[in-house]
Amino acid sequence: MLEIVKNLFIGQTLAVDPKKFVVPLTAPKDLPTAFLSIETAVPVIFNIIIIAAAITFIVLFLLGGIKYLGSAGNEEETTKAKKWLVDAIIGLVIVIGSWAIGTWILSEVGF
């Protein structure tokens, strides 16, 4: 079947066979397969989120430690630094718990 395509630049009408322009799509051989299906994408995304959250709380813990060392006996700054340290530890415990529960749920669902 021929399709008529109007060339807008010159104003001519051309007859084009659309079957000549069909190119089969295949994945490149070096492409990672982590996101090609939902079964592989969900665990990868879950692990990325857990790792990002863990890194965030580890950095918060380190900053709290630096702030504690830099408080130099100032009671207000020491209290703030201790709060950062406690918050970071609580956050890390929540992340580890979330990882354990999430991994269990993913294994039960079949991911």
C-alpha positions in Angstrom: 0.0 0.0 0.0 1.4 3.4 -1.0 0.9 6.4 1.1 1.0 9.9 -0.2 3.3 12.3 1.7 3.4 15.9 1.0 6.8 17.5 1.1 6.3 20.8 2.9 9.6 22.4 1.9 9.1 22.1 -1.9 5.4 21.6 -2.2 5.7 18.3 -4.2 3.7 15.2 -3.5 5.8 12.0 -3.1 4.7 8.4 -3.1 6.3 6.5 -0.2 6.2 2.8 0.7 5.9 2.8 4.5 7.2 -0.8 4.7 10.7 0.4 3.7 10.9 2.5 6.8 10.1 -0.2 9.4 13.2 -1.1 11.4 13.0 -4.0 13.9 14.0 -2.9 17.4 16.3 -5.0 19.4 18.1 -4.3 22.6 21.8 -3.6 22.3 24.0 -6.5 23.5 25.9 -4.4 26.1 22.7 -2.9 27.7 22.2 -3.8 31.4 19.1 -6.0 31.8 18.1 -4.6 35.2 15.2 -2.5 33.9 14.0 -4.6 31.0 11.2 -6.2 33.1 9.2 -5.3 36.2 10.6 -8.4 38.0 14.1 -7.1 37.8 13.4 -3.4 38.1 11.5 -3.4 41.4 14.4 -5.0 43.5 17.0 -2.7 41.9 14.9 0.4 42.6 14.3 -0.8 46.1 18.0 -1.3 46.8 18.9 2.1 45.3 16.4 3.8 47.6 17.7 1.9 50.7 21.3 2.6 49.8 20.6 6.3 49.3 18.7 6.5 52.6 21.5 4.7 54.5 24.2 7.0 53.0 22.1 10.0 54.0 22.0 8.9 57.6 25.6 7.9 57.7 26.6 11.4 56.4 24.2 12.9 59.0 25.9 10.9 61.7 29.4 12.0 60.6 28.3 15.7 60.5 26.8 15.3 64.0 30.2 13.9 65.2 32.1 16.8 63.6 29.6 19.2 65.1 30.0 17.5 68.5 33.8 17.8 68.3 33.6 21.4 67.2 31.2 22.5 70.0 34.2 23.0 72.3 32.2 22.8 75.5 29.4 25.0 74.4 26.4 23.3 76.0 23.9 24.5 73.4 26.0 23.3 70.4 26.8 20.0 72.2 23.0 19.4 72.7 22.3 20.1 69.0 25.2 17.7 68.0 23.9 15.0 70.3 20.4 15.4 68.8 21.9 15.0 65.3 23.7 11.8 66.4 20.6 10.3 68.0 18.5 11.2 64.9 21.0 9.7 62.6 21.2 6.4 64.6 17.4 6.3 64.7 17.2 6.9 61.0 19.7 4.2 60.3 17.8 1.7 62.4 14.6 2.6 60.5 16.4 2.1 57.2 17.9 -1.3 58.3 14.4 -2.4 59.5 12.8 -1.2 56.2 15.4 -3.1 54.2 14.7 -6.3 56.2 10.9 -6.0 55.9 11.1 -4.9 52.2 13.4 -7.8 51.3 11.1 -10.2 53.0 8.1 -8.8 51.2 9.8 -8.9 47.8 10.8 -12.5 48.4 7.3 -13.4 49.4 5.8 -11.7 46.4 8.3 -13.4 44.1 10.7 -10.5 43.1 
